[in-house]
Amino acid sequence: MIRVLICDDQAIVCDGLEAILSTDPEIQVVGLASDGAQAIEMALALRPDLVLMDLKMPGVNGIQATHAIREQLPDTRVLVLTTYDADEWVFDAIRSGAAGYMLKDTPRSKLIPAIKDTVQGKTHVDPAVAGKLFNRIAQDSMGQVPSTLAHELSDREREILQLIASGLSNVEIAERLHLSDGTVRNYVSALLGKLGVADRTQAAVLALRYGLVD
């Protein structure tokens, strides 16, 4: 059972999302928060698997709440669901630790699978904002990857980086390569350190930009 906390300052949106998610037997809505501050408080109390987070809210906004939740509950994933696709909103949300970024016009047929995949470690970014996100990360990362880095990665690290760039989660990589989850986590941590990035999305962008994977 996937335990979900919904955060949106519009009660009608919260109620609508709860109704949609409640139709899936694998999802349980454990709480509804009306702003970022309440989302943080409820997340700490309920420890959900995933927070479905709006961004532009009075007081503590969704970006600030995402950062606080991820800092205090690293096992809780945050999936942004908002109407805003402006560059800064997208980039700041991902930098704050959001695992994905979806727009509110996302149909039920895509939202529920995105929630399930996000809990499994995958990243979902709405096609309408994906280009903005990747272009911004790539621009900010230019010059940070040394030309010799390709030679510093072992064959296994390059193989895992290829699978990260393909969108596979740690569990899926472990199954594909017949490794333990812990071993894969260690490889991913080492890769992020060598690439000088904070998360898998940035690692994938840099890998593709600098030809570190096919």
Buried (B, 14 or more C-beta within 10 A) or exposed (E): EBBBBBBBBEEEBBEBBBEBBEEBEEBBBBBBBBBBBBBBBBBEEBEBBBBBBBBEBEEBBBBBBBBBBBEEBEEBBBBBBBEBBEEEBBBBBBBBBBBBBBBBEBEEEEBBEBBBBBBEBBBBBBEBBEEBBBEBBBEEBEEEBEEEBBEEBEEEBBBBBBBBBEBBBBEBBBEBBEBEEEBBBEBBEBBBEBBBBEBBBBBBBBBBBBEBBE
